[in-house]
Amino acid sequence: MTTTIIAPVAESKILNCKKTSDSPFTKDTSFKLLGIIESLDYLSTREEFVDVIRDEIRRLIPHDMSIFGIGEWKTFRVDAKINIDYCEKYLKTIMDNTDSGQHVNSPVVREAAKASNFVEVKVAEHYAKKNPDWAEAVRKFGIHNLYGKGRKHPGGTRYTFHCYTNNHLEWDDQRRRIVNIITPHIDNAMLRIFGMETINKTIEITLREQEILQHIQLGLKNEDIARQLNISTHTVKNHIKSILAKLKVKNRTEAVAKAIDFDLIQA
């Protein structure tokens, strides 16, 4: 079993317009990569996402199948996913269905998520004891040369996962670098498609706004919050208006849910 942790590469250093000693890319590859990034940054539908993966990314980094998803970090729950050419019977073996939803059961994704980086897996024997069902499925469906990543998003409980399978070619350094570069753009595209945009981390929730969110979570009305915090009702309303704007939500219920999701307040 071979498992490799791949460190990310700075995008600005890699995307040179000509081949240099510091860049593994030719001018042609660099322009193709920039085109893919632009496509990802402007798409807005699942169909457009699939087209970019199949028509552009697969040409630049040959692979046979891929899957991308978003979920809850602690339990590896999957809230949304985009499968591109993986057999559904295989996917059923790497997803556990419970009362709380579907959860990733792939040790590749789980290990990569804990490492906050990419994990490359060439054969499955290493995981046979820990996850025999997954290892058996990999053998049964002839899956080789997996390249997976799970990434916890800063400031919240959400994570994204990616998994590519290249049955015919091992992942070389150039393909790894390309995947590292496009990953944040793929993540942002998924978040946009599924309406799960991230909070701008340069905007901070104040301590007073945190207090008000906690009181809203308890079901208190504006008058009750004002009395508890010894401030005016008008001030409470202004704070709530600011909270809704910062979190980009429409009402108090959405504000509390999003604040909990991003660890701004405790459930």
C-alpha positions in Angstrom: 0.0 0.0 0.0 1.4 3.4 -0.9 -0.1 6.5 0.7 1.4 9.9 -0.1 0.6 13.3 1.4 1.0 15.9 -1.3 1.7 19.5 -0.2 -0.2 22.3 -2.1 1.7 24.5 -4.5 1.5 28.3 -4.7 -0.7 29.2 -7.7 1.2 32.4 -8.5 4.5 30.5 -8.7 3.3 27.7 -10.9 1.3 29.7 -13.5 4.2 31.1 -15.4 3.6 31.9 -19.1 6.7 30.0 -20.1 8.6 27.0 -19.0 11.2 27.8 -16.4 13.3 25.9 -13.9 10.7 26.9 -11.3 7.7 25.7 -13.3 6.8 22.2 -14.4 4.3 23.7 -17.0 4.7 24.7 -20.6 3.1 27.9 -21.8 0.3 25.9 -23.4 -0.5 24.0 -20.2 -0.5 27.3 -18.2 -3.0 28.9 -20.5 -5.2 25.8 -20.5 -5.1 25.9 -16.7 -6.0 29.5 -16.5 -8.9 28.8 -18.8 -10.2 26.1 -16.5 -9.9 28.4 -13.5 -11.9 31.0 -15.3 -14.6 28.5 -16.3 -14.9 27.3 -12.7 -15.1 30.8 -11.3 -18.0 31.8 -13.5 -20.1 28.6 -13.7 -23.4 28.4 -11.8 -25.0 25.0 -12.5 -24.3 21.4 -11.9 -24.4 20.8 -15.7 -21.7 23.4 -16.4 -19.6 21.9 -13.6 -19.8 18.4 -15.1 -18.9 19.8 -18.6 -15.8 21.6 -17.2 -14.6 18.4 -15.5 -15.2 16.1 -18.5 -14.3 18.5 -21.4 -11.4 20.6 -19.9 -10.0 19.1 -16.7 -10.0 15.5 -17.9 -8.0 16.5 -20.9 -5.4 18.2 -18.8 -5.2 15.6 -16.1 -6.4 12.3 -17.6 -8.6 10.3 -15.3 -11.5 7.9 -15.6 -13.9 8.9 -12.8 -14.3 11.6 -10.2 -16.6 12.6 -7.4 -17.0 15.9 -5.5 -19.0 16.5 -2.4 -19.9 18.8 0.5 -20.8 17.8 4.0 -20.6 18.1 7.8 -17.1 17.6 9.2 -17.5 15.7 12.4 -19.5 12.8 11.1 -18.4 13.0 7.4 -22.1 13.5 6.5 -22.6 14.2 2.8 -25.1 17.1 2.1 -24.5 17.3 -1.7 -22.4 15.5 -4.2 -21.6 15.5 -7.9 -20.6 12.0 -9.3 -18.9 11.9 -12.6 -18.7 8.4 -14.1 -18.3 6.4 -10.9 -20.5 3.3 -10.9 -23.5 3.8 -8.5 -23.0 0.3 -7.1 -19.5 1.2 -6.1 -20.6 4.5 -4.5 -23.1 2.6 -2.4 -20.2 0.8 -0.8 -18.4 4.0 0.2 -21.5 5.7 1.6 -23.2 4.7 4.8 -27.0 5.5 5.0 -28.2 6.4 8.5 -31.1 8.2 10.1 -29.1 11.4 10.0 -28.2 11.1 6.3 -25.5 9.7 4.0 -21.9 9.5 5.3 -18.6 9.0 3.5 -17.2 5.6 4.3 -14.1 5.9 2.2 -10.9 5.7 4.2 -9.2 7.7 1.4 -11.4 10.7 1.9 -11.4 10.3 5.7 -7.6 10.1 5.9 -7.2 13.0 3.5 -9.6 15.1 5.4 -7.8 14.5 8.7 -4.5 15.4 7.0 -6.2 18.5 5.3 -4.4 17.5 2.1 -4.3 15.1 -0.8 -3.8 11.3 -0.2 -2.7 9.1 -3.1 -3.7 5.4 -2.9 -2.3 2.9 -5.5 -3.7 -0.3 -3.9 -6.2 -1.1 -1.2 -4.6 -3.8 0.9 -3.5 -1.2 3.6 -7.2 -0.6 4.4 -8.4 -4.2 4.2 -8.5 -4.7 8.0 -9.9 -1.3 8.9 -12.5 -1.2 6.1 -12.9 -4.6 4.4 -16.1 -3.6 2.6 -14.4 -0.6 0.9 -11.3 -2.6 0.0 -13.4 -5.4 -1.5 -15.4 -2.9 -3.5 -12.2 -1.3 -4.9 -11.0 -4.8 -6.0 -14.4 -5.8 -7.3 -14.8 -2.7 -9.5 -11.2 -2.6 -10.6 -10.4 0.8 -9.0 -6.8 1.8 -9.2 -4.7 4.9 -8.6 -7.1 6.8 -6.4 -6.3 10.5 -5.6 -8.4 11.9 -2.8 -8.8 15.0 -0.7 -11.0 16.1 2.1 -10.7 19.7 3.4 -12.3 21.3 6.4 -13.3 24.8 5.7 -11.9 27.4 8.1 -14.3 28.8 10.6 -17.0 26.2 10.2 -18.1 22.5 10.4 -18.4 22.1 6.7 -15.9 20.1 4.6 -15.5 19.3 0.9 -14.1 16.1 -0.6 -12.7 15.2 -4.0 -11.7 11.8 -5.4 -10.2 11.0 -8.8 -9.5 7.6 -10.2 -7.0 7.1 -13.0 -7.0 3.4 -13.8 -4.4 3.5 -16.5 -1.8 6.0 -15.4 -0.1 6.8 -12.0 -0.3 10.3 -10.8 2.8 12.2 -11.8 4.1 15.5 -10.2 2.5 17.7 -12.9 -1.0 16.2 -12.5 -0.7 16.5 -8.7 0.2 20.2 -9.0 -2.7 20.9 -11.3 -5.2 19.2 -9.0 -3.8 21.3 -6.1 -4.2 24.5 -8.0 -7.7 23.9 -9.2 -9.1 22.5 -5.9 -10.1 25.8 -4.2 -11.8 26.9 -7.5 -13.7 23.6 -7.6 -14.7 24.0 -3.9 -16.0 27.5 -4.6 -17.9 26.3 -7.6 -19.6 23.6 -5.6 -20.5 26.0 -2.8 -22.0 28.3 -5.3 -24.0 25.6 -7.1 -25.5 24.3 -3.9 -26.0 27.7 -2.3 -23.5 27.1 0.5 -21.3 30.2 0.0 -18.6 30.7 2.7 -18.6 33.7 5.0 -16.0 36.3 4.2 -13.5 35.7 7.1 -12.4 39.3 7.0 -15.8 40.2 8.4 -16.0 39.5 12.1 -19.0 39.0 14.4 -18.6 41.2 17.5 -19.0 39.9 21.0 -22.3 41.7 21.4 -23.6 40.2 18.1 -22.6 36.8 19.4 -24.5 37.4 22.6 -27.6 38.5 20.6 -27.4 35.4 18.4 -27.2 33.2 21.5 -30.4 34.9 22.9 -32.1 34.5 19.5 -31.2 30.8 19.6 -33.0 30.6 22.9 -36.1 32.0 21.4 -36.1 35.4 23.0 -37.8 38.4 21.4 -36.1 41.8 20.8 -37.7 43.2 24.0 -36.5 40.3 26.1 -32.9 40.5 24.6 -32.9 44.3 25.3 -33.9 43.7 28.9 -31.3 40.9 29.4 -28.4 42.9 28.0 -29.6 46.3 29.4 -29.7 48.0 26.0 -32.6 49.5 24.0 -34.8 47.6 21.7 -33.7 49.9 18.9 -30.1 48.9 19.5 -31.0 45.2 19.4 -32.7 45.7 16.0 -29.6 47.5 14.7 -27.4 44.6 15.8 -29.7 42.1 14.2 -29.7 44.0 10.9 -25.9 44.0 11.0 -25.8 40.2 11.7 -28.1 39.4 8.8 -26.0 41.5 6.5 -22.7 39.9 7.7 -24.0 36.4 7.4 -25.9 37.1 4.1 -29.1 35.6 5.4 -32.7 36.7 5.3 -34.0 36.1 8.8 -33.2 35.3 12.4 -33.6 31.5 12.0 -31.2 31.3 9.1 -28.7 33.5 11.0 -28.6 31.2 14.0 -28.3 28.1 11.8 -25.4 29.6 9.8 -23.7 30.9 12.9 -23.7 27.4 14.4 -22.5 25.9 11.1 -19.5 28.2 11.1 -18.7 27.9 14.8 -19.6 31.5 15.5 -21.8 30.4 18.4 -22.3 27.1 20.2 -25.4 25.0 19.6 
